Amino acid sequence: MSDVTLKIVLDDAHRDKPDEVCRALTAAGLRIENSIPAIGVIFGTADSENLERLKATEGVLEAEPEAGYQLPPLDSNTPQ
């Protein structure tokens, strides 16, 4: 369907095994863009249809789409 950018948080039992979880996530359809093992977080993109499979991957505590924010256009009457 469509790609989503995801933030994956590892559970406590797998924080010291990020490479193992990365391999499993890649097999489940995640294209890893960045991994920060010190805090147990992996960032990547995947097809939205794979979200449930990624959430069910062993070692994953959370797999959530990243939130996007849009500021209003600059306007002298609107404080920024």
PyMOL CGO cylinders between C-alpha atoms (Angstrom):
from pymol import cmd
from pymol.cgo import CYLINDER

trace = [
    CYLINDER, 0.00, 0.00, 0.00, 1.92, 3.03, 1.27, 0.3, 1, 1, 1, 1, 1, 1,
    CYLINDER, 1.92, 3.03, 1.27, 5.17, 3.43, 3.11, 0.3, 1, 1, 1, 1, 1, 1,
    CYLINDER, 5.17, 3.43, 3.11, 5.20, 4.65, 6.71, 0.3, 1, 1, 1, 1, 1, 1,
    CYLINDER, 5.20, 4.65, 6.71, 8.14, 5.84, 8.76, 0.3, 1, 1, 1, 1, 1, 1,
    CYLINDER, 8.14, 5.84, 8.76, 8.36, 3.89, 12.00, 0.3, 1, 1, 1, 1, 1, 1,
    CYLINDER, 8.36, 3.89, 12.00, 10.00, 4.17, 15.38, 0.3, 1, 1, 1, 1, 1, 1,
    CYLINDER, 10.00, 4.17, 15.38, 10.65, 0.73, 16.88, 0.3, 1, 1, 1, 1, 1, 1,
    CYLINDER, 10.65, 0.73, 16.88, 11.38, 0.42, 20.62, 0.3, 1, 1, 1, 1, 1, 1,
    CYLINDER, 11.38, 0.42, 20.62, 13.09, -2.76, 21.81, 0.3, 1, 1, 1, 1, 1, 1,
    CYLINDER, 13.09, -2.76, 21.81, 11.96, -4.55, 24.95, 0.3, 1, 1, 1, 1, 1, 1,
    CYLINDER, 11.96, -4.55, 24.95, 14.35, -4.80, 27.91, 0.3, 1, 1, 1, 1, 1, 1,
    CYLINDER, 14.35, -4.80, 27.91, 15.25, -8.44, 27.19, 0.3, 1, 1, 1, 1, 1, 1,
    CYLINDER, 15.25, -8.44, 27.19, 16.49, -7.56, 23.67, 0.3, 1, 1, 1, 1, 1, 1,
    CYLINDER, 16.49, -7.56, 23.67, 18.22, -4.19, 24.20, 0.3, 1, 1, 1, 1, 1, 1,
    CYLINDER, 18.22, -4.19, 24.20, 21.58, -5.93, 24.26, 0.3, 1, 1, 1, 1, 1, 1,
    CYLINDER, 21.58, -5.93, 24.26, 20.72, -7.82, 21.03, 0.3, 1, 1, 1, 1, 1, 1,
    CYLINDER, 20.72, -7.82, 21.03, 19.89, -5.04, 18.54, 0.3, 1, 1, 1, 1, 1, 1,
    CYLINDER, 19.89, -5.04, 18.54, 21.52, -6.81, 15.58, 0.3, 1, 1, 1, 1, 1, 1,
    CYLINDER, 21.52, -6.81, 15.58, 19.34, -9.87, 16.12, 0.3, 1, 1, 1, 1, 1, 1,
    CYLINDER, 19.34, -9.87, 16.12, 16.18, -7.75, 16.24, 0.3, 1, 1, 1, 1, 1, 1,
    CYLINDER, 16.18, -7.75, 16.24, 17.30, -5.72, 13.19, 0.3, 1, 1, 1, 1, 1, 1,
    CYLINDER, 17.30, -5.72, 13.19, 17.68, -8.93, 11.17, 0.3, 1, 1, 1, 1, 1, 1,
    CYLINDER, 17.68, -8.93, 11.17, 14.20, -10.10, 12.23, 0.3, 1, 1, 1, 1, 1, 1,
    CYLINDER, 14.20, -10.10, 12.23, 12.67, -6.70, 11.40, 0.3, 1, 1, 1, 1, 1, 1,
    CYLINDER, 12.67, -6.70, 11.40, 14.36, -6.67, 8.00, 0.3, 1, 1, 1, 1, 1, 1,
    CYLINDER, 14.36, -6.67, 8.00, 12.93, -10.12, 7.29, 0.3, 1, 1, 1, 1, 1, 1,
    CYLINDER, 12.93, -10.12, 7.29, 9.49, -8.78, 8.31, 0.3, 1, 1, 1, 1, 1, 1,
    CYLINDER, 9.49, -8.78, 8.31, 9.73, -5.95, 5.78, 0.3, 1, 1, 1, 1, 1, 1,
    CYLINDER, 9.73, -5.95, 5.78, 11.40, -3.02, 7.57, 0.3, 1, 1, 1, 1, 1, 1,
    CYLINDER, 11.40, -3.02, 7.57, 13.98, -0.98, 5.68, 0.3, 1, 1, 1, 1, 1, 1,
    CYLINDER, 13.98, -0.98, 5.68, 16.22, 0.20, 8.52, 0.3, 1, 1, 1, 1, 1, 1,
    CYLINDER, 16.22, 0.20, 8.52, 17.42, 3.79, 8.28, 0.3, 1, 1, 1, 1, 1, 1,
    CYLINDER, 17.42, 3.79, 8.28, 19.02, 4.22, 11.71, 0.3, 1, 1, 1, 1, 1, 1,
    CYLINDER, 19.02, 4.22, 11.71, 19.61, 2.20, 14.85, 0.3, 1, 1, 1, 1, 1, 1,
    CYLINDER, 19.61, 2.20, 14.85, 20.51, 3.61, 18.27, 0.3, 1, 1, 1, 1, 1, 1,
    CYLINDER, 20.51, 3.61, 18.27, 21.42, 0.56, 20.38, 0.3, 1, 1, 1, 1, 1, 1,
    CYLINDER, 21.42, 0.56, 20.38, 22.27, 2.62, 23.49, 0.3, 1, 1, 1, 1, 1, 1,
    CYLINDER, 22.27, 2.62, 23.49, 18.60, 3.54, 23.92, 0.3, 1, 1, 1, 1, 1, 1,
    CYLINDER, 18.60, 3.54, 23.92, 17.06, 0.54, 22.15, 0.3, 1, 1, 1, 1, 1, 1,
    CYLINDER, 17.06, 0.54, 22.15, 15.43, 2.38, 19.25, 0.3, 1, 1, 1, 1, 1, 1,
    CYLINDER, 15.43, 2.38, 19.25, 15.37, 1.55, 15.54, 0.3, 1, 1, 1, 1, 1, 1,
    CYLINDER, 15.37, 1.55, 15.54, 14.04, 3.84, 12.81, 0.3, 1, 1, 1, 1, 1, 1,
    CYLINDER, 14.04, 3.84, 12.81, 12.95, 2.72, 9.38, 0.3, 1, 1, 1, 1, 1, 1,
    CYLINDER, 12.95, 2.72, 9.38, 10.26, 2.57, 6.74, 0.3, 1, 1, 1, 1, 1, 1,
    CYLINDER, 10.26, 2.57, 6.74, 7.91, -0.23, 5.77, 0.3, 1, 1, 1, 1, 1, 1,
    CYLINDER, 7.91, -0.23, 5.77, 4.76, -0.84, 3.82, 0.3, 1, 1, 1, 1, 1, 1,
    CYLINDER, 4.76, -0.84, 3.82, 1.78, -0.05, 6.03, 0.3, 1, 1, 1, 1, 1, 1,
    CYLINDER, 1.78, -0.05, 6.03, 0.49, -3.60, 5.45, 0.3, 1, 1, 1, 1, 1, 1,
    CYLINDER, 0.49, -3.60, 5.45, 3.52, -4.95, 7.37, 0.3, 1, 1, 1, 1, 1, 1,
    CYLINDER, 3.52, -4.95, 7.37, 2.87, -2.95, 10.56, 0.3, 1, 1, 1, 1, 1, 1,
    CYLINDER, 2.87, -2.95, 10.56, 1.19, -5.78, 12.49, 0.3, 1, 1, 1, 1, 1, 1,
    CYLINDER, 1.19, -5.78, 12.49, 3.93, -8.24, 11.51, 0.3, 1, 1, 1, 1, 1, 1,
    CYLINDER, 3.93, -8.24, 11.51, 6.59, -5.78, 12.68, 0.3, 1, 1, 1, 1, 1, 1,
    CYLINDER, 6.59, -5.78, 12.68, 4.78, -5.24, 16.00, 0.3, 1, 1, 1, 1, 1, 1,
    CYLINDER, 4.78, -5.24, 16.00, 4.69, -9.02, 16.52, 0.3, 1, 1, 1, 1, 1, 1,
    CYLINDER, 4.69, -9.02, 16.52, 8.45, -9.42, 15.94, 0.3, 1, 1, 1, 1, 1, 1,
    CYLINDER, 8.45, -9.42, 15.94, 10.27, -10.88, 18.94, 0.3, 1, 1, 1, 1, 1, 1,
    CYLINDER, 10.27, -10.88, 18.94, 12.06, -8.15, 20.86, 0.3, 1, 1, 1, 1, 1, 1,
    CYLINDER, 12.06, -8.15, 20.86, 9.73, -5.33, 19.80, 0.3, 1, 1, 1, 1, 1, 1,
    CYLINDER, 9.73, -5.33, 19.80, 8.02, -3.45, 22.62, 0.3, 1, 1, 1, 1, 1, 1,
    CYLINDER, 8.02, -3.45, 22.62, 6.48, -0.75, 20.39, 0.3, 1, 1, 1, 1, 1, 1,
    CYLINDER, 6.48, -0.75, 20.39, 6.28, -0.10, 16.65, 0.3, 1, 1, 1, 1, 1, 1,
    CYLINDER, 6.28, -0.10, 16.65, 4.56, 3.18, 15.95, 0.3, 1, 1, 1, 1, 1, 1,
    CYLINDER, 4.56, 3.18, 15.95, 4.42, 5.53, 12.97, 0.3, 1, 1, 1, 1, 1, 1,
    CYLINDER, 4.42, 5.53, 12.97, 6.37, 8.71, 13.56, 0.3, 1, 1, 1, 1, 1, 1,
    CYLINDER, 6.37, 8.71, 13.56, 4.24, 11.77, 14.16, 0.3, 1, 1, 1, 1, 1, 1,
    CYLINDER, 4.24, 11.77, 14.16, 4.54, 14.69, 11.77, 0.3, 1, 1, 1, 1, 1, 1,
    CYLINDER, 4.54, 14.69, 11.77, 4.09, 18.31, 12.68, 0.3, 1, 1, 1, 1, 1, 1,
    CYLINDER, 4.09, 18.31, 12.68, 3.32, 21.29, 10.52, 0.3, 1, 1, 1, 1, 1, 1,
    CYLINDER, 3.32, 21.29, 10.52, 3.69, 24.87, 11.73, 0.3, 1, 1, 1, 1, 1, 1,
    CYLINDER, 3.69, 24.87, 11.73, 1.25, 27.45, 10.39, 0.3, 1, 1, 1, 1, 1, 1,
    CYLINDER, 1.25, 27.45, 10.39, 2.54, 29.82, 7.70, 0.3, 1, 1, 1, 1, 1, 1,
    CYLINDER, 2.54, 29.82, 7.70, 4.34, 32.91, 8.94, 0.3, 1, 1, 1, 1, 1, 1,
    CYLINDER, 4.34, 32.91, 8.94, 1.92, 35.71, 9.63, 0.3, 1, 1, 1, 1, 1, 1,
    CYLINDER, 1.92, 35.71, 9.63, 2.61, 38.90, 11.54, 0.3, 1, 1, 1, 1, 1, 1,
    CYLINDER, 2.61, 38.90, 11.54, -0.70, 38.46, 13.41, 0.3, 1, 1, 1, 1, 1, 1,
    CYLINDER, -0.70, 38.46, 13.41, 0.09, 34.91, 14.55, 0.3, 1, 1, 1, 1, 1, 1,
    CYLINDER, 0.09, 34.91, 14.55, 2.80, 34.37, 17.17, 0.3, 1, 1, 1, 1, 1, 1,
    CYLINDER, 2.80, 34.37, 17.17, 5.32, 31.67, 16.33, 0.3, 1, 1, 1, 1, 1, 1,
]
cmd.load_cgo(trace, "trace")
